[in-house]
């Protein structure tokens, strides 16, 4: 998921702070040269795009405020510590396949529905953790504009029905392996001392937060599953 953090005026000699609002800019007179910084915060990442405005082209037009932070937007460090506390374990694709066949584990594919239909492990259940932006509030319109600014015309948002949809398909005692495309990792490394967040790890966090007891995570994601040529099916 990608959420817009801010469009703010800033000087070239200082860094731009982050805000929880979107500022829309239009043409107007100003008294000095100013630059603008567009920041988009994603899952564990921050994209930034700066652009200059001449003395006659900067004006703050309006603002749309971001809703309160959801559990999925909690800091990765907090999510990781909770996952480790709840003993959520990562398994590689071959181990996941064995657990599915021999121990009754269900693979929960949290990718978008279109990706799931293109290819997924046999028997996998799809509940997307992010969906295309559906609403048309001022915040949603501003997010669409921000995505378009970066050439992304199908922006996504957290799926508010994620837990409810999972609960309609799997009970709290179900043995679940959560999978997404890349997988992410909770393992520390020199470059990533806290591992790397991913959609499947966010989904795993939400599941244990909501009382699911047997949650595993697919290390390497479905990219690794397909790369190792493990069984896969598609839907027309």
HUKANOR-V596323 format. One record per residue. N is the residue number from 1. RES is the residue in one letter. SS is DSSP state (A for helix, B for strand, O for the rest). D_LAST is the distance of its C-alpha to the last C-alpha in Angstrom with 1 decimal. Layout:
BEGIN
{{N/RES/SS/D_LAST} {N/RES/SS/D_LAST}}
END
This chain:
BEGIN
{{1/X/O/26.1} {2/X/B/28.6} {3/X/B/31.6} {4/X/B/34.3} {5/X/B/37.7} {6/X/B/40.0} {7/X/B/41.3} {8/X/B/45.0} {9/X/B/48.1} {10/X/B/49.6} {11/X/O/52.4} {12/X/O/51.8} {13/X/O/54.1} {14/X/O/52.4} {15/X/O/49.0} {16/X/O/46.9} {17/X/O/46.5} {18/X/O/43.3} {19/X/O/43.2} {20/X/O/40.9} {21/X/B/41.0} {22/X/B/39.7} {23/X/B/42.4} {24/X/B/41.6} {25/X/B/43.9} {26/X/O/45.4} {27/X/O/48.3} {28/X/O/51.8} {29/X/O/55.1} {30/X/O/55.8} {31/X/O/58.9} {32/X/O/57.6} {33/X/O/54.9} {34/X/B/52.0} {35/X/B/48.6} {36/X/B/45.5} {37/X/B/43.1} {38/X/B/39.5} {39/X/B/38.1} {40/X/B/34.6} {41/X/B/34.3} {42/X/B/31.1} {43/X/O/30.3} {44/X/O/33.4} {45/X/B/33.7} {46/X/B/35.7} {47/X/B/35.1} {48/X/B/38.1} {49/X/B/38.9} {50/X/B/42.5} {51/X/B/43.9} {52/X/B/47.4} {53/X/B/48.9} {54/X/O/52.2} {55/X/O/55.1} {56/X/O/53.9} {57/X/O/50.2} {58/X/O/49.6} {59/X/O/49.5} {60/X/B/47.7} {61/X/B/46.3} {62/X/B/44.5} {63/X/B/42.8} {64/X/B/39.9} {65/X/B/40.2} {66/X/O/37.6} {67/X/O/37.1} {68/X/O/38.6} {69/X/O/37.0} {70/X/O/34.4} {71/X/A/34.4} {72/X/A/31.4} {73/X/A/33.6} {74/X/O/36.5} {75/X/O/37.9} {76/X/A/36.1} {77/X/A/39.5} {78/X/A/39.7} {79/X/A/36.1} {80/X/A/36.7} {81/X/A/40.0} {82/X/A/38.6} {83/X/A/35.7} {84/X/A/38.4} {85/X/A/40.7} {86/X/O/38.1} {87/X/O/37.5} {88/X/O/33.8} {89/X/B/33.2} {90/X/B/30.9} {91/X/B/29.4} {92/X/O/28.0} {93/X/A/24.6} {94/X/A/26.3} {95/X/A/28.3} {96/X/A/25.3} {97/X/A/23.6} {98/X/A/27.0} {99/X/A/27.4} {100/X/A/24.0} {101/X/A/24.9} {102/X/A/28.6} {103/X/O/29.3} {104/X/O/26.6} {105/X/O/25.4} {106/X/B/22.2} {107/X/B/20.3} {108/X/B/19.8} {109/X/B/17.4} {110/X/O/18.9} {111/X/O/16.9} {112/X/O/15.2} {113/X/A/12.1} {114/X/A/10.3} {115/X/A/11.7} {116/X/A/10.9} {117/X/A/7.1} {118/X/A/7.8} {119/X/O/10.1} {120/X/B/12.4} {121/X/O/15.1} {122/X/O/14.5} {123/X/O/15.8} {124/X/O/15.8} {125/X/B/16.1} {126/X/B/15.1} {127/X/O/17.9} {128/X/O/18.2} {129/X/O/21.9} {130/X/B/21.8} {131/X/B/20.2} {132/X/B/20.7} {133/X/O/24.3} {134/X/O/24.5} {135/X/O/28.2} {136/X/O/30.8} {137/X/O/33.9} {138/X/A/36.3} {139/X/A/35.0} {140/X/A/31.3} {141/X/A/32.4} {142/X/A/34.4} {143/X/A/31.6} {144/X/A/29.3} {145/X/A/32.3} {146/X/A/32.8} {147/X/A/29.2} {148/X/A/29.6} {149/X/A/32.9} {150/X/O/31.1} {151/X/O/28.5} {152/X/O/25.8} {153/X/O/24.3} {154/X/O/21.8} {155/X/O/24.2} {156/X/B/23.4} {157/X/B/25.5} {158/X/B/25.9} {159/X/O/23.9} {160/X/O/26.8} {161/X/O/24.8} {162/X/A/23.8} {163/X/A/26.5} {164/X/A/26.2} {165/X/A/22.5} {166/X/A/23.2} {167/X/A/26.1} {168/X/A/24.1} {169/X/A/22.1} {170/X/O/24.7} {171/X/O/28.5} {172/X/O/31.0} {173/X/O/31.8} {174/X/O/28.3} {175/X/B/28.1} {176/X/B/25.6} {177/X/B/24.6} {178/X/B/23.5} {179/X/B/21.3} {180/X/O/20.3} {181/X/O/19.9} {182/X/O/23.6} {183/X/O/25.2} {184/X/O/28.6} {185/X/B/31.7} {186/X/O/34.7} {187/X/O/36.8} {188/X/O/39.6} {189/X/O/40.3} {190/X/O/42.9} {191/X/O/40.7} {192/X/O/38.8} {193/X/O/41.5} {194/X/O/39.3} {195/X/O/36.0} {196/X/B/33.0} {197/X/O/31.1} {198/X/O/27.3} {199/X/A/24.7} {200/X/A/24.6} {201/X/A/28.4} {202/X/A/28.6} {203/X/A/26.3} {204/X/A/28.5} {205/X/A/31.5} {206/X/A/30.3} {207/X/A/29.5} {208/X/A/33.0} {209/X/A/34.6} {210/X/O/33.3} {211/X/O/34.5} {212/X/O/31.8} {213/X/O/33.9} {214/X/B/31.7} {215/X/B/29.8} {216/X/B/28.9} {217/X/B/27.4} {218/X/B/25.3} {219/X/O/27.6} {220/X/O/26.0} {221/X/A/22.7} {222/X/A/19.3} {223/X/A/20.4} {224/X/A/22.9} {225/X/A/20.6} {226/X/A/18.4} {227/X/A/21.7} {228/X/O/23.2} {229/X/O/20.3} {230/X/O/19.9} {231/X/O/17.1} {232/X/O/13.6} {233/X/B/10.2} {234/X/O/6.7} {235/X/O/3.8} {236/X/O/0.0}}
END
